[in-house]
Amino acid sequence: MKKAFLSLCVVALFASTLACSLSSLTGPRLTVTLAPAPGAAWDNASLELACEVLVSRLESIGVKGAKVTASPTGQIYVSLPKGVNLEAITPLLTSGAVTFVDSTSPFPEGADISAENLPVILTSSDIESTNVTQNNSGDYMVGITFTTAGAQKMADYSSKNIGHYLVIARDGVVISSPVINTAITGGTGVIQGNFTLETASTLAAQLISGSLPFPLVIVETTTK
């Protein structure tokens, strides 16, 4: 998990319950469960890491004071402040690994490319930080600062693949397909698109936040 986005929440084990953050909340509540791949298994360390990552992701888009608890059966309960946009934060609560893959054509958002066998160029571990910015026309963009290793990978890739698409996928499902317009050699880049402030903030959080140990599945949502 990137240092800049470490959660301020302390994870503690009390009566077989892992708890991140304590606050009085009146917003939506979700129940999610770990979904390991066949043959894999979760443990208490996985639950603890999942709690930390979820709180970190929520804080990275401005959701403060969320309560995240995990039961010994592997279910995780997320209580949110009133007014939180569930549609905007759902991708943050269910995504596992984020990868950047090379393609000669774009894919629509939501497409499953897990069986496409596309070469992986970068992962979230190659990103140092992200931010939301605007161009002179007021359009929202997602700015990326790469790690030293990530910057070298991006420079090598983009210099040889102008016109290709660096497809960003979460657990094999496309969340964005930016085109490489020019060689990116300075260690930074921007993703442009038809973003609102909310969607740009969500994408920025997805790119930088730590990876969950396993994908999560929402099994119940309660709104007040």
C-alpha positions in Angstrom: 0.0 0.0 0.0 1.4 3.4 -0.9 2.6 5.4 2.1 0.7 8.5 1.1 -2.6 6.7 1.3 -2.1 4.7 4.5 -5.3 4.7 6.5 -5.3 6.7 9.7 -7.6 4.0 11.1 -6.1 1.5 13.5 -7.1 -2.2 13.0 -7.7 -4.1 16.2 -9.0 -7.6 17.0 -11.8 -7.6 19.6 -13.9 -10.7 20.2 -13.1 -12.1 16.8 -14.0 -8.9 15.0 -11.6 -6.7 13.1 -12.7 -3.1 13.4 -11.5 -0.1 11.4 -12.6 3.3 12.7 -15.4 4.0 15.2 -18.1 6.6 14.6 -21.8 7.1 14.7 -23.1 6.6 11.2 -26.5 7.0 9.6 -25.8 6.3 6.0 -25.8 3.2 3.8 -24.5 -0.1 5.1 -23.1 -2.9 2.9 -22.2 -6.5 3.5 -19.4 -7.8 1.3 -17.6 -11.1 1.2 -14.1 -12.2 0.1 -14.2 -14.1 -3.2 -10.9 -16.0 -3.6 -10.1 -17.8 -6.8 -10.8 -21.6 -6.9 -8.2 -23.3 -4.7 -7.3 -20.1 -2.8 -8.4 -19.4 0.8 -8.6 -16.3 3.0 -7.4 -16.0 6.5 -7.4 -13.3 9.3 -4.5 -11.5 7.7 -6.5 -11.2 4.5 -9.5 -9.8 6.4 -7.3 -7.3 8.2 -5.7 -6.2 4.9 -9.1 -5.9 3.2 -10.3 -3.6 6.1 -7.2 -1.4 5.8 -7.5 -1.1 2.0 -11.2 -0.3 2.1 -10.8 2.5 4.6 -7.8 3.9 2.7 -9.8 3.9 -0.6 -12.8 5.6 1.0 -10.6 8.3 2.6 -8.8 8.9 -0.7 -12.1 10.2 -2.2 -13.1 12.2 0.8 -15.2 9.7 2.7 -14.1 10.1 6.3 -15.1 8.1 9.4 -16.4 5.0 7.7 -16.7 2.0 9.9 -15.5 -1.3 8.5 -15.7 -4.5 10.4 -15.0 -8.1 9.5 -16.5 -11.3 11.0 -14.8 -14.6 11.5 -16.9 -16.0 8.7 -15.2 -13.8 6.1 -18.0 -11.2 5.7 -17.1 -7.5 5.9 -19.5 -4.9 7.0 -19.2 -1.3 5.7 -21.1 1.5 7.4 -21.0 4.9 5.6 -21.8 8.5 6.5 -25.1 9.9 5.4 -25.1 11.3 1.9 -22.5 9.0 0.3 -23.1 8.2 -3.3 -23.2 4.4 -3.4 -22.9 4.1 -7.2 -19.7 6.1 -7.1 -18.0 4.2 -4.4 -19.1 0.6 -5.2 -16.1 0.0 -7.6 -13.8 0.9 -4.7 -15.3 -1.6 -2.4 -15.2 -4.6 -4.8 -12.0 -4.2 -6.9 -9.0 -6.4 -6.4 -6.0 -5.9 -8.7 -5.6 -3.0 -11.2 -3.6 -3.7 -14.3 -2.6 -1.7 -17.4 -2.5 -3.8 -20.6 -1.6 -3.1 -24.1 -4.2 -3.2 -26.9 -4.4 -2.0 -30.5 -8.1 -1.2 -30.1 -10.2 0.2 -27.2 -12.6 -1.8 -25.1 -15.8 -0.4 -23.7 -16.1 0.2 -20.0 -17.3 -2.9 -18.2 -15.9 -5.3 -20.8 -14.3 -8.5 -19.4 -10.9 -8.9 -21.0 -9.6 -11.6 -18.6 -9.5 -14.1 -21.4 -7.8 -11.8 -23.9 -4.2 -12.6 -22.9 -3.1 -9.0 -23.4 0.4 -8.1 -22.2 0.5 -6.4 -18.8 2.5 -3.1 -19.0 1.9 -1.7 -15.5 0.2 -2.4 -12.2 -0.9 -0.1 -9.4 2.5 -0.8 -7.7 4.1 1.3 -10.5 2.1 4.4 -9.5 3.5 6.8 -6.9 0.5 9.1 -6.7 -2.6 10.4 -8.5 -4.6 13.6 -8.5 -7.6 15.1 -10.2 -6.9 18.2 -12.3 -8.5 20.4 -15.0 -7.4 21.6 -18.3 -7.9 25.1 -19.7 -11.4 24.2 -20.8 -12.4 23.1 -17.4 -12.4 19.3 -18.3 -11.5 17.0 -15.5 -8.5 14.8 -15.9 -6.7 12.2 -13.8 -3.0 13.0 -13.3 -0.5 10.1 -12.6 3.0 10.2 -11.1 4.8 7.0 -11.7 7.4 5.4 -9.5 11.0 5.3 -10.8 10.4 1.8 -12.1 7.0 2.7 -13.4 8.3 5.8 -15.2 10.9 3.7 -17.1 8.3 1.1 -18.0 5.9 3.8 -19.3 8.7 5.6 -21.2 9.8 2.3 -22.9 6.2 1.3 -23.7 4.8 4.6 -24.9 7.8 5.5 -27.1 7.2 2.3 -29.1 3.4 2.2 -29.1 1.9 5.6 -30.0 -1.7 5.0 -31.1 -2.1 2.0 -29.0 -4.5 1.8 -26.0 -3.3 1.3 -22.5 -6.4 -0.4 -21.2 -6.9 -0.1 -17.5 -8.7 -3.1 -16.0 -9.9 -4.0 -12.5 -10.0 -7.8 -11.9 -10.0 -8.2 -15.7 -12.9 -5.7 -16.2 -12.2 -2.5 -18.1 -12.6 0.8 -16.3 -10.8 3.0 -18.9 -9.1 2.7 -22.3 -6.9 5.8 -22.8 -5.0 6.1 -26.1 -1.2 6.8 -26.1 -1.0 10.1 -27.9 2.7 10.7 -27.3 5.7 9.2 -25.7 5.4 9.7 -21.9 9.0 10.1 -20.7 8.8 12.6 -17.8 7.5 10.2 -15.2 4.0 11.7 -15.2 0.9 11.5 -17.4 -2.8 12.3 -17.6 -5.9 10.4 -18.5 -8.4 12.4 -20.4 -12.0 11.5 -20.9 -15.6 12.6 -20.3 -15.0 12.8 -16.6 -17.0 14.5 -13.9 -15.3 15.5 -10.7 -16.8 12.4 -9.1 -15.8 9.9 -11.7 -12.3 11.3 -12.0 -11.9 11.1 -8.2 -13.1 7.5 -8.3 -10.6 6.5 -11.0 -7.8 8.3 -9.3 -8.5 6.3 -6.1 -8.8 3.0 -8.0 -5.4 3.5 -9.5 -3.4 4.4 -6.4 -5.1 2.5 -3.6 -3.6 -0.7 -2.4 -4.8 -4.0 -3.9 -7.3 -6.1 -2.0 -6.0 -9.6 -1.2 -9.1 -11.0 -3.1 -12.0 -9.5 -5.0 -15.0 -8.7 -2.9 -18.6 -9.3 -3.7 -21.5 -7.2 -2.3 -24.1 -9.5 -0.9 -26.4 -7.0 0.8 -27.0 -3.2 0.7 -29.1 -1.4 3.3 -30.0 2.3 2.8 -31.6 4.6 5.3 
